[in-house]
Amino acid sequence: MKPILALILAAAVGAAPAAQAKGCVKGAVVGGVAGHYAHHHALAGAAVGCVVGHHLAKEKEKKERRQREAARQARAHG
């Protein structure tokens, strides 16, 4: 059963557009390792890690966008 779940996860990651997959692979790796050590739940950890990694990447992108906009406004008014 584990190979089937691994294939499903790989297909989900591979099918996601690059913009949506940002952070997913790194999160999946970290979550998979953590899940492995938490009673052999590597696939569940990878799935959760993907979601968390994607969320953190989106938040980082938003923060960087706000900083760029603030710097642009400061140059325009300064």
C-alpha positions in Angstrom: 0.0 0.0 0.0 2.9 2.4 0.7 4.1 2.4 -2.9 0.6 3.5 -4.0 0.5 6.4 -1.6 4.0 7.4 -2.7 2.8 7.4 -6.3 -0.2 9.5 -5.4 1.9 12.0 -3.5 4.4 12.2 -6.4 1.7 12.7 -8.9 0.1 15.5 -6.8 3.4 17.3 -6.5 4.3 16.8 -10.1 0.9 17.9 -11.3 0.9 21.1 -9.3 2.0 24.2 -11.3 5.4 25.6 -10.3 3.9 28.6 -8.6 1.7 26.5 -6.4 4.4 23.9 -5.6 6.7 26.5 -4.2 7.8 25.3 -0.8 6.1 22.0 -1.2 9.1 19.8 -2.0 11.2 21.2 0.8 8.3 20.8 3.3 7.6 17.3 2.1 11.2 16.2 2.6 11.3 17.7 6.1 7.8 16.3 7.0 8.7 12.9 5.6 11.8 12.6 7.7 9.9 13.8 10.8 7.0 11.5 10.1 9.4 8.6 9.7 10.7 9.1 13.2 7.2 9.5 14.5 6.1 5.9 14.3 6.8 5.4 10.6 4.3 7.9 9.2 6.6 9.3 6.6 3.9 9.7 3.9 1.5 11.5 6.2 4.4 13.7 7.3 5.4 14.4 3.7 1.8 15.4 2.8 1.5 17.7 5.8 5.0 19.1 5.2 4.0 20.0 1.7 1.0 21.9 2.8 2.9 23.7 5.6 5.9 24.4 3.3 3.6 25.9 0.6 1.9 28.1 3.2 5.2 29.4 4.6 6.5 30.1 1.1 3.4 32.1 0.3 3.7 34.1 3.5 7.4 34.8 2.7 6.5 36.0 -0.8 3.8 38.3 0.6 6.2 39.8 3.1 8.8 40.4 0.4 6.2 42.0 -1.8 5.1 44.4 0.9 8.7 45.3 1.6 9.4 46.0 -2.1 6.2 48.2 -2.3 7.2 50.1 0.8 10.7 50.8 -0.5 9.2 51.8 -3.9 6.8 54.3 -2.1 9.7 55.6 0.0 11.7 56.4 -3.1 8.8 58.0 -4.8 8.0 60.3 -1.8 11.6 60.9 -0.7 
